[in-house]
Amino acid sequence: MKMDCEKPVFYSVGRSESDPVRRAEIKIKRSVFVCRLSYVDTIDGAKQFISKITKEYKTATHNCWAYVVGDCGQISHCSDAGEPPGTAGKPMLNALLSHNMSCVSAVVTRYFGGVKLGVRGLIDAYALAVGEAIAQAPLVRLVKTQSFQICLDYSLNDSFLNRISALKTTIPGTDYKEKVTHELVVELSDLSALESILIQYQRQGLLDYIKIPA
């Protein structure tokens, strides 16, 4: 399914080591539903994630899935994977779209517990499983960004962070060893401003930085 870009802001799960694959598990009438969400930026990436989870949990009763990709969620697809038509994939997809998400792939693995849930019960269960996984952590706004690795002394860390506080940046990860090393992500609208600050600090011997290839 293709969509037009009607909404200006879209969201996804994180793509750093701190938020690799979100997982949520619910149990309804002895059936267990396990949802896994992953950031993907292409149809092939979505299919690879679905294939990986499906193969890893091939003994499950069902591995239903949905994905949305594109800068503004233009492309989406879903599958009931053996559940009654319209009871799994579509509710999962609707849960993603209701949170204005893109660049995301979802797989819900079901282990049948012996009690049939009925059409309404299945729809609610699959939607709830995805919703629970989404709620594990705040969603990340989808914007074009550039990542940097920045290394500086502890004594300069606070002043540097204050200097860039007005810029649209996030710090997905920080390593505290002999020096402070930040993984810093900046929106492209503030890239030139950040680079000016980094160059100034580097020329003064106050920090080292590397621009991480996209």
C-alpha positions as CSV (number, residue, x, y, z in Angstrom):
1,M,0.0,0.0,0.0
2,K,1.3,3.5,-0.9
3,M,0.4,6.6,1.0
4,D,0.8,10.3,0.2
5,C,2.9,12.6,2.5
6,E,0.1,14.2,4.3
7,K,1.7,14.5,7.8
8,P,4.9,16.5,8.3
9,V,6.5,14.4,11.1
10,F,7.0,10.7,11.2
11,Y,8.5,8.5,13.9
12,S,10.3,5.2,14.3
13,V,12.0,3.1,16.9
14,G,15.7,3.9,17.7
15,R,18.5,2.5,15.6
16,S,21.3,2.7,18.2
17,E,22.7,-0.1,20.4
18,S,20.5,1.1,23.2
19,D,17.3,0.4,21.3
20,P,18.1,-2.4,18.7
21,V,14.9,-4.5,18.7
22,R,12.0,-3.7,20.9
23,R,10.2,-6.6,22.4
24,A,6.9,-6.9,24.2
25,E,5.0,-10.0,25.3
26,I,1.3,-10.4,26.3
27,K,-0.7,-13.4,27.2
28,I,-4.4,-13.7,26.4
29,K,-6.4,-16.9,27.2
30,R,-3.2,-19.0,27.4
31,S,-2.0,-17.7,23.9
32,V,1.3,-15.9,24.0
33,F,1.9,-13.0,21.6
34,V,5.5,-11.7,21.3
35,C,6.0,-8.5,19.3
36,R,9.4,-7.4,18.0
37,L,9.9,-4.0,16.3
38,S,13.0,-3.0,14.4
39,Y,14.2,0.1,12.5
40,V,14.4,-0.5,8.8
41,D,14.9,2.0,6.0
42,T,14.1,-0.2,2.9
43,I,11.6,-2.8,1.8
44,D,14.5,-5.3,1.6
45,G,15.5,-4.4,5.2
46,A,12.0,-5.0,6.4
47,K,11.8,-8.4,4.6
48,Q,15.2,-9.4,6.0
49,F,14.0,-8.7,9.6
50,I,10.7,-10.6,9.0
51,S,12.6,-13.6,7.5
52,K,15.1,-13.6,10.4
53,I,12.4,-13.6,13.1
54,T,10.3,-16.1,11.2
55,K,13.2,-18.6,10.9
56,E,14.3,-18.1,14.4
57,Y,10.8,-18.8,15.8
58,K,9.7,-21.3,13.2
59,T,8.1,-23.6,15.8
60,A,5.6,-20.9,16.7
61,T,2.0,-21.2,15.6
62,H,2.1,-17.9,13.6
63,N,4.6,-15.2,12.7
64,C,2.5,-12.3,11.5
65,W,4.0,-9.1,10.3
66,A,3.7,-5.6,9.0
67,Y,6.0,-2.9,7.9
68,V,6.0,0.8,6.9
69,V,8.9,2.4,5.0
70,G,9.6,5.7,3.2
71,D,10.4,9.2,4.4
72,C,6.8,9.7,5.1
73,G,5.4,6.2,5.2
74,Q,4.6,5.9,1.5
75,I,4.9,2.1,1.4
76,S,3.4,-0.4,3.7
77,H,2.5,-4.1,3.7
78,C,1.3,-6.7,6.1
79,S,0.4,-10.4,6.4
80,D,-1.9,-12.5,8.5
81,A,0.5,-15.5,8.1
82,G,-2.2,-18.1,8.4
83,E,-4.5,-16.3,10.9
84,P,-8.0,-15.6,9.6
85,P,-8.0,-12.8,7.0
86,G,-7.8,-9.3,8.5
87,T,-7.2,-10.4,12.1
88,A,-3.4,-10.0,12.4
89,G,-1.5,-8.1,9.8
90,K,-3.9,-5.2,9.3
91,P,-4.4,-4.6,13.0
92,M,-0.6,-4.6,13.4
93,L,-0.2,-2.1,10.5
94,N,-3.0,0.1,11.9
95,A,-1.2,0.2,15.2
96,L,2.0,1.4,13.5
97,L,0.2,4.0,11.4
98,S,-1.8,5.3,14.4
99,H,1.5,6.3,15.9
100,N,2.5,8.0,12.6
101,M,5.4,5.6,12.2
102,S,7.6,4.8,9.2
103,C,10.9,3.0,8.8
104,V,9.7,0.2,11.0
105,S,9.1,-3.6,10.7
106,A,7.0,-5.5,13.2
107,V,6.6,-9.3,13.7
108,V,4.2,-10.8,16.2
109,T,5.0,-14.4,17.1
110,R,2.0,-16.3,18.5
111,Y,2.0,-19.5,20.5
112,F,-1.5,-20.9,20.5
113,G,-2.7,-21.8,24.0
114,G,-5.6,-24.0,23.1
115,V,-8.4,-21.5,23.4
116,K,-9.7,-19.8,20.3
117,L,-10.0,-16.0,20.6
118,G,-12.4,-15.3,17.8
119,V,-12.0,-12.6,15.2
120,R,-12.4,-9.6,17.5
121,G,-10.1,-11.2,20.1
122,L,-7.4,-11.8,17.5
123,I,-7.7,-8.2,16.2
124,D,-7.4,-6.8,19.7
125,A,-4.5,-9.1,20.6
126,Y,-2.3,-8.3,17.7
127,A,-2.9,-4.6,17.9
128,L,-2.2,-4.7,21.6
129,A,1.1,-6.6,21.2
130,V,2.4,-4.0,18.8
131,G,1.1,-1.1,21.0
132,E,3.0,-2.6,24.0
133,A,6.2,-2.8,22.0
134,I,5.9,0.8,20.8
135,A,5.3,1.9,24.4
136,Q,8.6,0.4,25.6
137,A,10.4,3.7,25.0
138,P,9.8,7.1,23.3
139,L,9.7,7.1,19.6
140,V,12.4,8.8,17.5
141,R,11.4,11.6,15.1
142,L,12.5,10.8,11.6
143,V,14.6,13.5,10.2
144,K,17.7,13.5,8.0
145,T,20.8,13.6,10.3
146,Q,24.5,13.3,10.4
147,S,26.4,11.4,13.1
148,F,29.7,12.2,14.8
149,Q,32.0,10.6,17.3
150,I,33.4,13.3,19.7
151,C,36.1,12.8,22.2
152,L,37.1,15.4,24.8
153,D,38.3,15.8,28.4
154,Y,35.9,15.6,31.3
155,S,36.8,19.2,32.3
156,L,35.4,20.5,29.0
157,N,32.3,18.3,28.7
158,D,29.8,20.5,30.4
159,S,30.9,23.6,28.6
160,F,30.8,21.8,25.2
161,L,27.3,20.5,25.9
162,N,26.1,23.9,26.9
163,R,27.6,25.4,23.7
164,I,25.6,23.0,21.5
165,S,22.4,23.0,23.6
166,A,20.6,25.3,21.2
167,L,21.2,23.0,18.2
168,K,19.0,20.1,17.2
169,T,21.2,17.3,18.5
170,T,20.8,14.0,20.4
171,I,23.4,11.9,22.1
172,P,22.4,8.2,21.7
173,G,25.4,6.9,23.6
174,T,28.4,8.1,25.7
175,D,31.5,6.2,26.8
176,Y,33.3,7.3,29.9
177,K,36.9,6.1,30.0
178,E,40.1,8.2,30.0
179,K,38.1,10.8,28.1
180,V,34.4,11.3,27.3
181,T,33.4,10.0,24.0
182,H,29.9,10.9,22.7
183,E,28.0,9.5,19.8
184,L,26.3,12.8,18.7
185,V,23.6,13.1,16.0
186,V,22.6,16.4,14.5
187,E,19.7,17.3,12.2
188,L,20.9,18.5,8.8
189,S,19.4,21.9,9.4
190,D,22.0,22.5,12.1
191,L,24.9,20.6,10.6
192,S,26.9,23.6,9.5
193,A,26.5,25.3,12.9
194,L,27.7,22.2,14.7
195,E,30.7,21.7,12.4
196,S,31.7,25.3,12.9
197,I,31.8,24.7,16.7
198,L,33.7,21.4,16.3
199,I,36.3,22.9,14.0
200,Q,36.8,25.8,16.5
201,Y,37.3,23.4,19.4
202,Q,39.5,21.1,17.4
203,R,41.8,23.9,16.2
204,Q,42.3,24.9,19.9
205,G,43.2,21.3,20.7
206,L,40.1,20.9,22.9
207,L,38.5,17.8,21.2
208,D,38.8,15.3,18.4
209,Y,35.9,14.3,16.2
210,I,35.0,12.0,13.4
211,K,32.1,12.3,11.0
212,I,30.5,8.9,10.8
213,P,29.5,7.9,7.2
214,A,25.8,7.5,6.8
